[in-house]
Amino acid sequence: MIDLTRLNGHRLILNCDLIRFAEPAPDTTITLVTGEKLIVRESCDELIARMLAWRGSVLRTAWPDAASALFAKTDDLAHKHAHAHPKHDSDC
């Protein structure tokens, strides 16, 4: 669940699993899977950040050991990739 603000200043708690898409024109308009539309003060970037933070907290709660295992695997893959594909000065 994410905490958002309606245009009138009232607080709104939204289950972000129900979001179909969001549009930033001119205020952030959220369309739910039901077709209902909500307009909020937060920008689309802020909406995405809150959704990612919420999803991350859910995953960390459900699988507390997964984060360290995932980071270890990611670091290992990055290390292998760096040695297999050395960076050149022209690379970004």
C-alpha positions as a LaTeX table, in Angstrom:
\begin{tabular}{lrrr}
\hline
Residue & $x$ (\AA) & $y$ (\AA) & $z$ (\AA) \\
\hline
Met1 & 0.00 & 0.00 & 0.00 \\
Ile2 & 1.26 & 3.46 & $-0.83$ \\
Asp3 & 0.36 & 6.78 & 0.74 \\
Leu4 & $-0.75$ & 9.47 & $-1.75$ \\
Thr5 & $-2.47$ & 12.86 & $-1.64$ \\
Arg6 & $-5.61$ & 13.81 & $-3.56$ \\
Leu7 & $-5.71$ & 17.28 & $-5.12$ \\
Asn8 & $-7.93$ & 18.49 & $-2.27$ \\
Gly9 & $-5.20$ & 17.54 & 0.24 \\
His10 & $-6.89$ & 14.42 & 1.60 \\
Arg11 & $-4.74$ & 11.38 & 2.21 \\
Leu12 & $-5.27$ & 8.29 & 0.08 \\
Ile13 & $-3.86$ & 4.83 & 0.76 \\
Leu14 & $-3.73$ & 2.82 & $-2.47$ \\
Asn15 & $-3.01$ & $-0.83$ & $-3.17$ \\
Cys16 & $-0.53$ & $-0.34$ & $-6.00$ \\
Asp17 & $-1.26$ & $-3.82$ & $-7.36$ \\
Leu18 & $-4.47$ & $-2.23$ & $-8.67$ \\
Ile19 & $-2.69$ & 0.39 & $-10.80$ \\
Arg20 & $-3.02$ & $-0.22$ & $-14.52$ \\
Phe21 & $-1.11$ & 2.91 & $-15.58$ \\
Ala22 & $-0.41$ & 6.51 & $-14.61$ \\
Glu23 & $-0.25$ & 9.64 & $-16.75$ \\
Pro24 & 1.37 & 12.99 & $-15.88$ \\
Ala25 & $-0.96$ & 15.29 & $-17.83$ \\
Pro26 & $-1.22$ & 17.86 & $-16.24$ \\
Asp27 & $-1.77$ & 16.30 & $-12.79$ \\
Thr28 & $-0.85$ & 12.69 & $-12.16$ \\
Thr29 & $-3.84$ & 10.60 & $-13.18$ \\
Ile30 & $-3.85$ & 6.97 & $-12.06$ \\
Thr31 & $-6.05$ & 4.48 & $-13.88$ \\
Leu32 & $-6.88$ & 1.37 & $-11.87$ \\
Val33 & $-7.52$ & $-2.08$ & $-13.30$ \\
Thr34 & $-11.22$ & $-1.45$ & $-12.62$ \\
Gly35 & $-11.17$ & 1.59 & $-14.93$ \\
Glu36 & $-11.56$ & 4.03 & $-12.03$ \\
Lys37 & $-9.34$ & 7.12 & $-12.27$ \\
Leu38 & $-7.64$ & 8.90 & $-9.38$ \\
Ile39 & $-5.86$ & 12.25 & $-9.55$ \\
Val40 & $-3.06$ & 12.83 & $-7.06$ \\
Arg41 & $-0.55$ & 15.56 & $-6.19$ \\
Glu42 & 2.50 & 13.31 & $-6.41$ \\
Ser43 & 4.44 & 13.19 & $-9.68$ \\
Cys44 & 4.70 & 9.99 & $-11.72$ \\
Asp45 & 8.35 & 9.73 & $-10.63$ \\
Glu46 & 7.32 & 9.93 & $-6.97$ \\
Leu47 & 4.57 & 7.39 & $-7.60$ \\
Ile48 & 7.10 & 4.97 & $-9.12$ \\
Ala49 & 9.53 & 5.51 & $-6.23$ \\
Arg50 & 6.82 & 4.76 & $-3.67$ \\
Met51 & 5.66 & 1.68 & $-5.58$ \\
Leu52 & 9.22 & 0.34 & $-5.76$ \\
Ala53 & 9.84 & 1.05 & $-2.08$ \\
Trp54 & 6.61 & $-0.73$ & $-1.11$ \\
Arg55 & 7.32 & $-3.73$ & $-3.34$ \\
Gly56 & 10.87 & $-3.95$ & $-1.95$ \\
Ser57 & 9.57 & $-3.93$ & 1.63 \\
Val58 & 7.13 & $-6.72$ & 0.80 \\
Leu59 & 9.86 & $-8.85$ & $-0.76$ \\
Arg60 & 12.30 & $-8.19$ & 2.12 \\
Thr61 & 9.62 & $-9.22$ & 4.62 \\
Ala62 & 8.65 & $-12.37$ & 2.71 \\
Trp63 & 12.22 & $-13.45$ & 1.91 \\
Pro64 & 14.66 & $-11.79$ & 4.34 \\
Asp65 & 17.60 & $-13.89$ & 3.12 \\
Ala66 & 16.90 & $-13.25$ & $-0.56$ \\
Ala67 & 18.42 & $-9.74$ & $-0.62$ \\
Ser68 & 21.90 & $-10.85$ & 0.46 \\
Ala69 & 21.79 & $-13.84$ & $-1.89$ \\
Leu70 & 20.64 & $-11.64$ & $-4.78$ \\
Phe71 & 23.35 & $-9.03$ & $-4.15$ \\
Ala72 & 26.02 & $-11.74$ & $-3.95$ \\
Lys73 & 24.86 & $-13.25$ & $-7.23$ \\
Thr74 & 24.67 & $-9.81$ & $-8.89$ \\
Asp75 & 28.18 & $-8.93$ & $-7.71$ \\
Asp76 & 29.48 & $-12.28$ & $-8.98$ \\
Leu77 & 27.86 & $-11.77$ & $-12.40$ \\
Ala78 & 29.19 & $-8.21$ & $-12.64$ \\
His79 & 32.69 & $-9.42$ & $-11.74$ \\
Lys80 & 32.55 & $-12.16$ & $-14.38$ \\
His81 & 31.20 & $-9.72$ & $-16.98$ \\
Ala82 & 33.95 & $-7.18$ & $-16.24$ \\
His83 & 36.65 & $-9.81$ & $-16.80$ \\
Ala84 & 35.02 & $-11.22$ & $-19.92$ \\
His85 & 34.45 & $-7.78$ & $-21.43$ \\
Pro86 & 37.22 & $-5.38$ & $-20.38$ \\
Lys87 & 36.16 & $-1.73$ & $-20.51$ \\
His88 & 37.82 & 0.50 & $-23.06$ \\
Asp89 & 38.34 & 4.24 & $-22.71$ \\
Ser90 & 35.68 & 4.80 & $-25.37$ \\
Asp91 & 33.04 & 2.83 & $-23.42$ \\
Cys92 & 30.43 & 4.74 & $-21.43$ \\
\hline
\end{tabular}
